[in-house]
Amino acid sequence: MKRIFELTMKDIERMDKNTLIETIKTSEGRTVMAETIVTVPPLIYGVSNMELAAAFGSDMITLNFFDFQKPFIFGIDDIEINFSAGPSEVQKIVEIASKNAEDFDYIKRLKKIVGRFIGVNIEPVPEGVKYVEGRKLNRENLLKAKEYGFDYIVITGNPNTGVSASTIIKGIELAKEILGENMMIIAGKMHGAGSGNIFEDKILKDFVKAGADCVLIPAPGTVPGIDLNLAKRQIDRVHEESALAMTTIGTSQEGSQKSTIEFIGVQSKMAGADIQHIGDAGYAGIALPENIMALSIAIRGVRHTYRRMAYSLNK
């Protein structure tokens, strides 16, 4: 079996959930996931943040703030919009988003452009919390995620959403019911998100029992109190339940100096992480691209990093 950084575009397009999980296991802690915000203009004009993340070594790319009711990705959908022509051009965003909502090849085409596994954040916000409907974890949006052909979902919470362990568990159960074996379910909290962090091993195990294929925790050195020993203990508990574990940088440290990223990467690998995530808040919308590369080099060296960066989608 190939490792994740050796896959071709054809491999990615053909891969099902269970094969993806086995591929990550085979990669022995050398899988890089980058998160990008789709609602802001890209860091580099004319190049989407997803393409940029792929170019700097990411294997998996997670879309944050993706709206299932009005899907629009800056850097992809705005190429033909001339914003300097005046306010009338902004109306085109609404028109394009309406078309995208009915186009279930939308994400499949994005995968062909980016050449990586594409996932999406979906948030189990509590009842009564005012939040964008298209970003909420509910039956309608999960069905759309399945129809669009995402490779995985990430059940988590952005700041000030009130997402808690109990809402995550309910979200996992609903996702498992709807997605079944069609899509990998990743779940957990990268940071407090306005309702506290998770330090209890039992909760992590409950995520797996509810149906999570992968449990995410904050990487050592990100959230206060999360050090190597605690991260390793939590990851060991997740592995005991036969699930994958992912460490995350979701505290804006994705905009730190490279030495910080390298330290977090090696600590996370020592803790036993199967996937290492780097967040979207370098400046806004994506980690500093050189930090995606720094993370990749720290956990798998230049040979595998440059291969992932340079490998043609046309092979």
DOROMI-782438 format. One record per residue: residue number from 0; x, y, z of N, C-alpha, C, O in turn. Coordinates in steps of 0.02 Angstrom, whole numbers, plus 50000, padded with zeros to 5 digits. Layout:
<rs>
NUM	X	Y	Z	X	Y	Z	X	Y	Z	X	Y	Z $
...
</rs>
This chain:
<rs>
0	50042	49940	50000	50000	50000	50000	50044	50063	50000	50093	50066	50036 $
1	50025	50112	49959	50061	50175	49956	50050	50215	50020	49999	50208	50054 $
2	50099	50257	50035	50091	50306	50089	50057	50368	50060	50057	50379	49999 $
3	50030	50410	50103	49987	50464	50079	50025	50514	50036	49996	50543	49991 $
4	50088	50523	50050	50128	50572	50011	50153	50543	49946	50188	50577	49908 $
5	50135	50480	49931	50154	50448	49868	50095	50442	49819	50104	50417	49764 $
6	50037	50464	49840	49977	50453	49799	49975	50497	49738	49997	50555	49739 $
7	49948	50470	49684	49935	50508	49623	49863	50536	49626	49825	50518	49670 $
8	49847	50578	49578	49779	50604	49574	49729	50547	49564	49674	50548	49592 $
9	49747	50499	49523	49703	50442	49511	49691	50402	49575	49636	50379	49588 $
10	49744	50394	49615	49737	50359	49679	49687	50396	49724	49644	50365	49755 $
11	49694	50462	49727	49651	50502	49771	49578	50498	49749	49534	50491	49791 $
12	49567	50501	49684	49498	50499	49658	49464	50432	49671	49404	50429	49680 $
13	49504	50378	49670	49475	50311	49678	49467	50289	49750	49433	50240	49764 $
14	49498	50325	49796	49505	50299	49864	49440	50307	49904	49408	50359	49902 $
15	49421	50253	49939	49364	50255	49983	49386	50269	50055	49446	50273	50069 $
16	49339	50276	50099	49353	50294	50169	49401	50245	50203	49451	50266	50232 $
17	49386	50181	50198	49426	50132	50234	49497	50128	50208	49545	50118	50246 $
18	49505	50135	50142	49572	50135	50113	49610	50197	50133	49671	50194	50145 $
19	49576	50254	50138	49608	50315	50161	49634	50307	50232	49690	50326	50247 $
20	49593	50277	50275	49614	50266	50345	49676	50221	50347	49723	50235	50384 $
21	49675	50167	50308	49732	50122	50308	49794	50156	50279	49850	50143	50301 $
22	49784	50199	50229	49840	50236	50199	49872	50282	50251	49933	50288	50254 $
23	49831	50315	50291	49857	50359	50344	49896	50318	50395	49950	50339	50417 $
24	49870	50260	50414	49906	50217	50461	49973	50195	50432	50024	50195	50467 $
25	49973	50177	50368	50034	50155	50335	50086	50211	50332	50146	50197	50328 $
26	50064	50273	50334	50109	50331	50329	50146	50346	50394	50190	50388	50395 $
27	50128	50312	50448	50164	50314	50511	50177	50385	50537	50233	50406	50549 $
28	50122	50422	50546	50128	50488	50577	50154	50542	50532	50176	50594	50556 $
29	50151	50530	50467	50180	50579	50420	50127	50608	50373	50141	50621	50315 $
30	50066	50618	50398	50012	50648	50359	50001	50720	50382	49995	50733	50441 $
31	49999	50766	50333	49991	50838	50348	49923	50861	50323	49905	50849	50265 $
32	49886	50894	50367	49822	50924	50348	49826	50999	50358	49848	51023	50411 $
33	49806	51037	50308	49803	51110	50314	49731	51133	50310	49691	51106	50271 $
34	49713	51181	50351	49646	51209	50351	49647	51278	50317	49694	51317	50326 $
35	49596	51292	50277	49592	51356	50243	49522	51385	50250	49472	51349	50251 $
36	49519	51451	50254	49454	51486	50256	49434	51503	50185	49473	51530	50146 $
37	49371	51486	50167	49349	51496	50098	49315	51563	50087	49299	51580	50030 $
38	49302	51601	50141	49261	51662	50135	49303	51726	50132	49276	51781	50134 $
39	49369	51718	50126	49412	51777	50120	49453	51772	50055	49467	51716	50033 $
40	49473	51828	50026	49516	51825	49967	49580	51787	49983	49606	51792	50038 $
41	49606	51750	49934	49667	51711	49947	49728	51754	49961	49730	51813	49944 $
42	49777	51722	49993	49839	51757	50011	49875	51782	49948	49902	51837	49948 $
43	49875	51741	49896	49908	51758	49833	49855	51767	49779	49815	51721	49767 $
44	49853	51824	49746	49802	51839	49696	49801	51786	49641	49852	51767	49613 $
45	49741	51761	49627	49732	51714	49572	49746	51642	49590	49736	51598	49548 $
46	49768	51629	49651	49782	51561	49674	49743	51548	49738	49753	51584	49787 $
47	49700	51499	49738	49660	51486	49798	49705	51464	49855	49760	51438	49843 $
48	49681	51474	49916	49720	51451	49974	49727	51375	49975	49776	51350	50002 $
49	49679	51339	49947	49685	51267	49943	49743	51246	49898	49782	51202	49915 $
50	49748	51279	49840	49803	51265	49794	49870	51281	49827	49919	51245	49819 $
51	49872	51336	49864	49933	51357	49897	49954	51306	49950	50012	51288	49956 $
52	49905	51284	49989	49919	51233	50041	49945	51169	50009	49991	51138	50035 $
53	49915	51149	49954	49938	51089	49919	50009	51098	49893	50050	51052	49897 $
54	50024	51156	49866	50090	51170	49837	50145	51169	49890	50203	51157	49873 $
55	50128	51181	49952	50178	51183	50005	50178	51119	50048	50209	51118	50101 $
56	50145	51066	50024	50156	51001	50055	50099	50969	50092	50108	50917	50123 $
57	50039	50999	50090	49983	50968	50126	49956	50909	50088	49953	50909	50027 $
58	49935	50857	50126	49903	50798	50097	49827	50802	50098	49793	50776	50054 $
59	49802	50835	50150	49730	50841	50160	49714	50915	50172	49752	50949	50206 $
60	49660	50939	50144	49643	51010	50150	49571	51016	50175	49524	50990	50144 $
61	49563	51052	50230	49498	51060	50262	49471	51130	50249	49506	51180	50261 $
62	49410	51134	50225	49378	51199	50211	49342	51224	50274	49299	51189	50301 $
63	49360	51283	50296	49327	51314	50353	49279	51368	50328	49293	51402	50279 $
64	49223	51377	50363	49171	51425	50346	49137	51410	50279	49107	51454	50248 $
65	49141	51347	50258	49105	51327	50197	49030	51327	50211	49008	51298	50261 $
66	48992	51360	50168	48920	51367	50177	48885	51319	50129	48886	51329	50069 $
67	48853	51267	50156	48820	51218	50114	48760	51246	50078	48739	51220	50026 $
68	48731	51299	50104	48673	51330	50072	48693	51380	50018	48656	51389	49969 $
69	48751	51411	50027	48775	51461	49979	48850	51451	49967	48890	51494	49986 $
70	48869	51396	49937	48940	51380	49930	48976	51427	49881	48957	51433	49823 $
71	49028	51458	49906	49069	51503	49864	49139	51503	49894	49148	51514	49953 $
72	49189	51490	49851	49258	51486	49874	49299	51539	49838	49307	51538	49777 $
73	49326	51586	49877	49369	51637	49848	49433	51604	49822	49461	51559	49854 $
74	49455	51628	49766	49513	51599	49732	49494	51547	49681	49535	51528	49639 $
75	49432	51523	49685	49405	51474	49637	49347	51505	49599	49346	51506	49537 $
76	49297	51530	49636	49235	51553	49605	49236	51627	49586	49190	51650	49551 $
77	49285	51664	49606	49286	51736	49593	49333	51756	49536	49345	51816	49525 $
78	49359	51707	49501	49409	51722	49449	49383	51769	49396	49419	51812	49372 $
79	49319	51761	49377	49290	51802	49323	49255	51865	49350	49223	51901	49311 $
80	49260	51878	49415	49228	51937	49443	49278	51994	49447	49332	51988	49475 $
81	49259	52050	49418	49302	52109	49418	49277	52158	49472	49237	52202	49459 $
82	49302	52149	49533	49278	52188	49589	49291	52263	49581	49255	52305	49609 $
83	49342	52281	49542	49357	52351	49531	49306	52386	49487	49305	52448	49482 $
84	49262	52346	49456	49211	52375	49412	49152	52406	49450	49110	52441	49421 $
85	49150	52393	49515	49097	52424	49555	49053	52374	49591	49061	52313	49583 $
86	49006	52399	49632	48963	52357	49674	48922	52305	49636	48904	52253	49664 $
87	48906	52320	49574	48865	52273	49536	48898	52205	49528	48865	52154	49522 $
88	48965	52204	49529	49001	52142	49522	48992	52096	49583	48994	52035	49577 $
89	48980	52127	49641	48971	52088	49702	48910	52043	49697	48909	51988	49726 $
90	48859	52065	49661	48798	52026	49652	48813	51958	49620	48777	51910	49629 $
91	48868	51955	49582	48886	51893	49549	48902	51838	49599	48894	51778	49584 $
92	48925	51857	49658	48940	51807	49710	48876	51769	49727	48877	51708	49733 $
93	48822	51805	49736	48757	51774	49752	48735	51727	49696	48712	51671	49709 $
94	48743	51750	49635	48723	51710	49577	48764	51645	49572	48737	51591	49561 $
95	48829	51653	49580	48873	51594	49576	48859	51545	49632	48857	51485	49621 $
96	48850	51571	49694	48836	51528	49751	48771	51490	49741	48767	51431	49760 $
97	48721	51521	49712	48657	51487	49699	48666	51429	49650	48637	51376	49659 $
98	48706	51440	49598	48721	51387	49550	48760	51330	49583	48746	51271	49572 $
99	48810	51349	49623	48851	51299	49657	48810	51254	49702	48823	51194	49708 $
100	48759	51283	49734	48718	51245	49781	48682	51187	49747	48664	51138	49780 $
101	48670	51193	49682	48635	51141	49644	48682	51097	49604	48660	51052	49568 $
102	48746	51110	49609	48796	51074	49569	48834	51025	49613	48879	51044	49650 $
103	48815	50961	49610	48846	50913	49655	48912	50886	49628	48940	50839	49657 $
104	48937	50914	49573	49005	50900	49551	49053	50954	49574	49112	50953	49557 $
105	49027	51002	49612	49066	51061	49632	49131	51042	49669	49184	51065	49650 $
106	49126	51000	49720	49185	50981	49758	49228	50931	49719	49289	50930	49727 $
107	49197	50891	49679	49236	50844	49637	49282	50883	49590	49339	50863	49579 $
108	49257	50939	49563	49299	50980	49519	49355	51014	49560	49411	51022	49536 $
109	49338	51035	49620	49389	51065	49664	49445	51015	49677	49504	51034	49677 $
110	49428	50953	49688	49479	50902	49699	49525	50894	49639	49585	50883	49646 $
111	49496	50899	49579	49538	50894	49519	49586	50953	49513	49641	50945	49488 $
112	49564	51011	49536	49607	51071	49534	49663	51065	49585	49721	51080	49571 $
113	49645	51044	49645	49692	51045	49702	49733	50982	49705	49792	50984	49723 $
114	49703	50925	49689	49740	50862	49689	49753	50835	49758	49804	50801	49769 $
115	49709	50848	49805	49717	50824	49874	49650	50800	49901	49597	50814	49871 $
116	49652	50765	49957	49590	50748	49991	49559	50812	50018	49594	50853	50048 $
117	49494	50820	50008	49460	50881	50029	49407	50864	50082	49365	50821	50072 $
118	49412	50899	50139	49363	50891	50192	49333	50958	50211	49350	51010	50182 $
119	49287	50957	50259	49251	51018	50276	49235	51018	50351	49216	50967	50380 $
120	49242	51077	50382	49219	51086	50450	49143	51091	50451	49113	51124	50409 $
121	49113	51059	50499	49041	51064	50508	49027	51065	50583	49052	51022	50619 $
122	48989	51114	50607	48989	51130	50678	48923	51114	50713	48870	51138	50692 $
123	48927	51073	50766	48867	51055	50804	48850	51107	50857	48855	51095	50917 $
124	48831	51166	50834	48817	51220	50881	48752	51205	50919	48706	51176	50891 $
125	48749	51224	50982	48689	51209	51023	48627	51245	50996	48632	51296	50962 $
126	48570	51218	51013	48507	51249	50995	48504	51319	51026	48524	51329	51084 $
127	48478	51366	50989	48471	51434	51014	48529	51480	51001	48524	51541	51011 $
128	48585	51452	50977	48642	51494	50960	48634	51519	50889	48624	51479	50842 $
129	48638	51584	50881	48630	51613	50814	48694	51601	50774	48748	51623	50793 $
130	48687	51566	50719	48745	51547	50678	48723	51535	50607	48664	51521	50594 $
131	48768	51541	50560	48753	51531	50489	48727	51460	50478	48760	51411	50495 $
132	48667	51455	50450	48634	51389	50442	48675	51342	50399	48677	51281	50411 $
133	48708	51369	50348	48746	51327	50302	48809	51298	50331	48840	51255	50299 $
134	48828	51319	50392	48888	51292	50424	48871	51244	50481	48916	51213	50510 $
135	48807	51239	50498	48787	51198	50555	48787	51124	50537	48774	51104	50480 $
136	48800	51083	50587	48792	51012	50579	48719	50995	50588	48691	50999	50643 $
137	48687	50977	50533	48617	50954	50535	48608	50905	50477	48652	50895	50436 $
138	48550	50874	50476	48537	50822	50426	48545	50847	50354	48576	50814	50313 $
139	48517	50906	50340	48520	50934	50273	48592	50944	50250	48609	50925	50194 $
140	48633	50975	50292	48701	50989	50272	48744	50926	50267	48788	50922	50224 $
141	48731	50877	50309	48767	50814	50305	48751	50777	50240	48795	50748	50208 $
142	48688	50780	50219	48668	50748	50156	48703	50783	50097	48724	50750	50049 $
143	48709	50849	50101	48744	50885	50048	48818	50868	50048	48848	50861	49994 $
144	48848	50861	50106	48919	50841	50110	48930	50774	50075	48979	50764	50040 $
145	48882	50729	50086	48886	50663	50054	48878	50668	49978	48915	50635	49941 $
146	48831	50708	49956	48819	50716	49884	48876	50751	49849	48894	50734	49793 $
147	48906	50801	49882	48962	50837	49852	49023	50793	49843	49063	50804	49798 $
148	49031	50743	49886	49089	50698	49880	49149	50719	49920	49206	50705	49900 $
149	49139	50753	49976	49195	50766	50020	49225	50701	50044	49191	50650	50048 $
150	49290	50702	50058	49324	50642	50081	49315	50631	50156	49318	50575	50181 $
151	49305	50686	50193	49297	50681	50265	49263	50744	50291	49262	50796	50258 $
152	49234	50738	50350	49209	50797	50385	49247	50804	50451	49271	50755	50479 $
153	49251	50866	50474	49282	50880	50539	49228	50912	50583	49205	50967	50570 $
154	49208	50875	50634	49156	50900	50680	49192	50935	50738	49222	50903	50781 $
155	49188	51001	50738	49224	51040	50787	49189	51107	50796	49132	51115	50772 $
156	49220	51154	50829	49188	51219	50840	49235	51277	50832	49290	51276	50860 $
157	49215	51327	50794	49252	51389	50791	49240	51429	50856	49193	51413	50893 $
158	49281	51479	50870	49272	51518	50931	49201	51547	50938	49170	51568	50889 $
159	49178	51548	51000	49114	51580	51019	49052	51546	50989	49000	51578	50980 $
160	49058	51482	50973	49000	51445	50947	48964	51406	51001	48908	51383	50991 $
161	48996	51397	51059	48965	51358	51112	48968	51283	51102	48934	51246	51138 $
162	49007	51261	51054	49013	51189	51041	49046	51155	51102	49097	51179	51127 $
163	49017	51100	51124	49041	51065	51183	49049	50991	51167	49032	50968	51112 $
164	49076	50953	51215	49084	50881	51205	49018	50847	51191	49014	50803	51149 $
165	48965	50868	51226	48900	50835	51217	48871	50850	51148	48841	50805	51117 $
166	48879	50911	51123	48853	50926	51056	48894	50890	51002	48868	50871	50950 $
167	48959	50882	51015	49001	50845	50968	48979	50772	50964	48974	50744	50910 $
168	48965	50741	51022	48943	50671	51022	48877	50663	50984	48870	50616	50945 $
169	48830	50707	50996	48767	50704	50959	48779	50714	50884	48747	50681	50843 $
170	48826	50759	50867	48842	50770	50797	48874	50710	50764	48858	50694	50707 $
171	48918	50676	50801	48950	50615	50774	48897	50562	50760	48898	50530	50708 $
172	48851	50553	50807	48799	50502	50800	48756	50515	50738	48739	50469	50701 $
173	48738	50578	50728	48697	50595	50669	48738	50585	50605	48712	50559	50555 $
174	48801	50607	50607	48844	50599	50548	48853	50526	50530	48852	50507	50471 $
175	48863	50484	50580	48872	50413	50568	48810	50382	50537	48814	50340	50492 $
176	48752	50404	50561	48688	50379	50534	48681	50397	50460	48658	50356	50421 $
177	48700	50457	50441	48689	50481	50373	48746	50461	50326	48734	50442	50269 $
178	48807	50466	50350	48865	50454	50306	48886	50381	50304	48914	50359	50254 $
179	48872	50344	50357	48889	50274	50358	48963	50263	50345	49006	50292	50378 $
180	48977	50221	50296	49047	50205	50278	49071	50245	50218	49121	50227	50187 $
181	49035	50299	50201	49052	50337	50141	49104	50391	50153	49137	50415	50106 $
182	49113	50411	50216	49155	50469	50229	49187	50463	50298	49155	50443	50346 $
183	49251	50482	50302	49286	50480	50366	49260	50536	50411	49251	50593	50389 $
184	49248	50519	50475	49223	50568	50524	49280	50583	50573	49304	50539	50607 $
185	49300	50646	50575	49350	50671	50622	49314	50716	50671	49272	50756	50651 $
186	49329	50710	50735	49292	50750	50784	49336	50767	50844	49381	50731	50863 $
187	49320	50825	50874	49355	50847	50934	49361	50922	50936	49330	50957	50896 $
188	49400	50948	50983	49408	51020	50991	49482	51039	50988	49524	51009	51021 $
189	49496	51090	50947	49564	51115	50940	49582	51165	50996	49640	51175	51012 $
190	49530	51195	51024	49538	51247	51075	49472	51254	51112	49426	51215	51098 $
191	49466	51301	51157	49406	51307	51198	49343	51321	51159	49289	51297	51178 $
192	49349	51360	51106	49290	51378	51064	49234	51407	51107	49175	51400	51091 $
193	49253	51441	51161	49203	51475	51202	49170	51432	51254	49128	51456	51292 $
194	49187	51366	51257	49153	51324	51306	49200	51274	51339	49179	51221	51363 $
195	49265	51290	51341	49312	51248	51377	49346	51196	51334	49320	51175	51282 $
196	49405	51173	51357	49443	51122	51323	49424	51053	51351	49390	51047	51401 $
197	49448	51002	51317	49433	50933	51336	49498	50900	51361	49546	50895	51323 $
198	49498	50879	51423	49557	50847	51452	49542	50775	51475	49588	50739	51493 $
199	49479	50755	51474	49460	50690	51501	49466	50635	51448	49439	50642	51393 $
200	49501	50581	51465	49510	50526	51419	49443	50495	51400	49433	50475	51343 $
201	49397	50490	51448	49333	50458	51436	49295	50492	51379	49263	50458	51339 $
202	49298	50558	51376	49262	50595	51323	49290	50576	51255	49253	50567	51207 $
203	49356	50570	51250	49387	50552	51187	49364	50482	51165	49351	50470	51107 $
204	49361	50437	51214	49337	50370	51198	49263	50371	51178	49242	50334	51133 $
205	49225	50414	51210	49154	50420	51192	49145	50444	51120	49097	50425	51086 $
206	49191	50487	51096	49188	50509	51027	49194	50449	50980	49157	50444	50931 $
207	49241	50404	50995	49251	50345	50952	49190	50299	50956	49167	50274	50905 $
208	49164	50289	51016	49106	50245	51024	49045	50273	50987	49003	50235	50964 $
209	49042	50339	50981	48986	50370	50945	48993	50363	50870	48944	50371	50833 $
210	49055	50348	50846	49064	50338	50774	49121	50375	50742	49128	50372	50681 $
211	49162	50411	50781	49218	50448	50752	49273	50400	50729	49292	50354	50766 $
212	49299	50411	50670	49355	50371	50644	49422	50400	50666	49472	50366	50668 $
213	49421	50464	50682	49482	50500	50703	49462	50552	50755	49412	50587	50746 $
214	49501	50556	50808	49488	50605	50861	49543	50657	50860	49602	50640	50858 $
215	49524	50720	50862	49574	50774	50862	49582	50802	50931	49535	50807	50970 $
216	49645	50821	50946	49661	50853	51009	49708	50912	50994	49740	50913	50941 $
217	49715	50960	51039	49764	51013	51028	49835	50984	51029	49849	50940	51069 $
218	49878	51009	50986	49947	50987	50985	49984	51012	51047	49965	51063	51075 $
219	50035	50975	51070	50075	50999	51126	50103	51069	51113	50130	51082	51059 $
220	50095	51112	51162	50121	51180	51155	50073	51230	51124	50091	51287	51113 $
221	50011	51208	51111	49962	51255	51083	49915	51280	51137	49920	51338	51159 $
222	49870	51238	51160	49824	51256	51214	49861	51251	51281	49898	51203	51292 $
223	49852	51299	51326	49885	51295	51392	49871	51229	51428	49814	51208	51433 $
224	49925	51198	51452	49918	51135	51489	49927	51073	51447	49934	51018	51475 $
225	49926	51080	51381	49935	51021	51338	50010	51014	51323	50038	51051	51282 $
226	50042	50967	51358	50112	50953	51346	50120	50885	51314	50070	50852	51299 $
227	50181	50863	51304	50193	50799	51271	50161	50741	51309	50131	50697	51279 $
228	50168	50741	51374	50143	50685	51414	50067	50680	51409	50040	50625	51401 $
229	50032	50737	51415	49959	50735	51412	49936	50716	51342	49890	50676	51334 $
230	49969	50744	51291	49950	50727	51222	49960	50653	51208	49918	50620	51177 $
231	50016	50625	51232	50030	50554	51222	49978	50511	51258	49954	50461	51231 $
232	49960	50531	51319	49909	50493	51356	49842	50493	51318	49810	50441	51312 $
233	49823	50551	51293	49760	50555	51258	49761	50515	51193	49713	50480	51177 $
234	49816	50520	51156	49822	50483	51093	49823	50408	51106	49793	50370	51068 $
235	49856	50386	51159	49856	50315	51177	49785	50290	51189	49767	50235	51168 $
236	49744	50331	51223	49675	50311	51237	49635	50305	51172	49596	50258	51164 $
237	49646	50351	51126	49611	50349	51061	49632	50287	51022	49590	50253	50993 $
238	49697	50273	51021	49722	50214	50986	49696	50149	51017	49685	50100	50981 $
239	49686	50149	51082	49658	50089	51115	49588	50073	51088	49567	50015	51089 $
240	49554	50125	51064	49487	50115	51035	49490	50103	50960	49438	50101	50927 $
241	49551	50093	50933	49562	50078	50862	49543	50135	50816	49523	50123	50759 $
242	49550	50196	50840	49537	50255	50798	49603	50291	50784	49653	50281	50819 $
243	49601	50334	50734	49658	50378	50720	49658	50437	50768	49606	50454	50796 $
244	49716	50468	50776	49722	50528	50818	49755	50583	50777	49803	50572	50741 $
245	49729	50643	50784	49756	50701	50749	49771	50757	50799	49729	50775	50840 $
246	49832	50784	50796	49849	50843	50835	49837	50905	50792	49846	50903	50731 $
247	49818	50960	50824	49798	51019	50787	49833	51082	50813	49846	51090	50872 $
248	49849	51126	50766	49873	51193	50782	49816	51240	50763	49810	51259	50705 $
249	49776	51258	50812	49718	51300	50798	49717	51363	50840	49664	51391	50853 $
250	49776	51386	50861	49782	51441	50908	49819	51501	50878	49849	51540	50915 $
251	49818	51507	50813	49853	51560	50775	49928	51551	50777	49964	51594	50751 $
252	49953	51498	50807	50025	51485	50806	50048	51461	50737	50108	51453	50724 $
253	50000	51449	50693	50018	51435	50624	50052	51495	50591	50079	51490	50537 $
254	50049	51552	50625	50083	51612	50602	50147	51625	50641	50175	51680	50636 $
255	50171	51576	50680	50232	51584	50719	50294	51573	50676	50289	51558	50616 $
256	50352	51582	50707	50415	51568	50672	50420	51493	50659	50389	51453	50695 $
257	50460	51474	50609	50464	51404	50589	50487	51358	50645	50465	51301	50650 $
258	50530	51383	50688	50556	51342	50743	50500	51319	50789	50502	51263	50816 $
259	50449	51361	50799	50392	51341	50840	50353	51285	50806	50334	51237	50839 $
260	50341	51292	50742	50305	51240	50704	50343	51174	50706	50313	51121	50716 $
261	50408	51177	50697	50449	51117	50698	50447	51083	50766	50443	51022	50771 $
262	50449	51123	50819	50446	51096	50887	50379	51061	50899	50377	51005	50924 $
263	50324	51095	50880	50258	51065	50888	50252	51001	50847	50224	50951	50870 $
264	50279	51002	50786	50275	50943	50743	50311	50883	50772	50284	50828	50771 $
265	50371	50893	50797	50410	50837	50825	50377	50812	50890	50374	50752	50902 $
266	50354	50859	50932	50319	50839	50993	50257	50798	50977	50243	50747	51010 $
267	50219	50819	50927	50158	50783	50907	50175	50714	50881	50138	50666	50894 $
268	50229	50709	50844	50249	50643	50819	50271	50597	50876	50255	50538	50876 $
269	50307	50625	50924	50327	50587	50983	50265	50563	51022	50266	50509	51052 $
270	50213	50604	51022	50151	50586	51058	50112	50532	51022	50069	50500	51053 $
271	50126	50521	50957	50094	50467	50920	50041	50488	50871	50001	50447	50850 $
272	50039	50553	50853	49987	50577	50807	49992	50543	50739	50046	50534	50712 $
273	49934	50524	50712	49930	50495	50645	49927	50550	50592	49955	50543	50537 $
274	49893	50604	50608	49885	50662	50564	49905	50724	50603	49890	50730	50662 $
275	49941	50770	50569	49956	50834	50600	49923	50890	50560	49934	50897	50500 $
276	49882	50928	50595	49842	50982	50566	49876	51049	50580	49903	51059	50634 $
277	49872	51094	50531	49895	51163	50541	49838	51209	50519	49810	51200	50465 $
278	49823	51258	50560	49762	51298	50552	49765	51351	50498	49811	51352	50457 $
279	49715	51395	50499	49704	51442	50444	49717	51515	50461	49698	51560	50424 $
280	49751	51527	50518	49758	51596	50541	49831	51619	50541	49856	51645	50591 $
281	49864	51610	50484	49931	51639	50478	49926	51714	50476	49947	51749	50523 $
282	49897	51740	50422	49873	51809	50420	49797	51805	50424	49766	51824	50474 $
283	49767	51779	50372	49695	51765	50372	49681	51716	50316	49695	51730	50258 $
284	49652	51659	50334	49630	51612	50283	49674	51553	50271	49652	51504	50242 $
285	49738	51556	50292	49784	51500	50281	49845	51511	50327	49861	51568	50344 $
286	49876	51457	50347	49939	51463	50383	49991	51497	50338	49982	51499	50277 $
287	50043	51523	50367	50098	51546	50325	50120	51486	50283	50137	51434	50311 $
288	50120	51492	50216	50136	51434	50175	50202	51400	50193	50208	51339	50191 $
289	50252	51441	50210	50317	51411	50228	50312	51370	50292	50354	51327	50305 $
290	50261	51384	50334	50252	51344	50394	50220	51276	50380	50231	51228	50416 $
291	50179	51273	50327	50153	51208	50305	50212	51165	50283	50216	51106	50300 $
292	50257	51194	50245	50316	51158	50222	50361	51140	50281	50389	51085	50282 $
293	50369	51185	50329	50411	51172	50387	50384	51113	50428	50422	51071	50451 $
294	50317	51111	50436	50287	51055	50471	50299	50990	50434	50317	50939	50465 $
295	50290	50991	50369	50301	50931	50329	50373	50907	50333	50386	50848	50343 $
296	50420	50953	50327	50491	50934	50330	50509	50907	50399	50547	50860	50404 $
297	50480	50937	50451	50496	50916	50519	50475	50844	50532	50509	50808	50569 $
298	50419	50822	50502	50394	50755	50518	50409	50703	50464	50398	50643	50475 $
299	50434	50725	50404	50449	50675	50352	50506	50694	50307	50519	50658	50259 $
300	50542	50749	50320	50602	50766	50282	50588	50797	50215	50531	50799	50191 $
301	50642	50820	50183	50635	50856	50120	50617	50808	50062	50584	50828	50015 $
302	50639	50745	50067	50628	50698	50011	50553	50689	50000	50529	50697	49944 $
303	50517	50673	50053	50445	50661	50045	50407	50727	50037	50355	50729	50003 $
304	50432	50780	50068	50398	50845	50062	50402	50871	49991	50352	50891	49962 $
305	50461	50871	49963	50469	50897	49895	50432	50854	49844	50406	50879	49794 $
306	50429	50789	49857	50391	50745	49812	50318	50764	49813	50286	50769	49760 $
307	50291	50775	49873	50220	50793	49878	50208	50861	49845	50156	50870	49813 $
308	50254	50907	49853	50246	50974	49826	50249	50974	49749	50212	51011	49716 $
309	50293	50933	49721	50309	50938	49650	50273	50889	49605	50271	50898	49544 $
310	50244	50836	49634	50216	50783	49593	50159	50809	49549	50111	50839	49573 $
311	50163	50796	49485	50113	50821	49437	50047	50786	49444	50044	50725	49455 $
312	49993	50825	49439	49925	50796	49440	49910	50757	49376	49862	50719	49374 $
313	49949	50767	49325	49936	50737	49260	49968	50668	49252	49957	50634	49201 $
314	50007	50646	49300	50038	50580	49294	49987	50525	49307	50005	50466	49304 $
</rs>
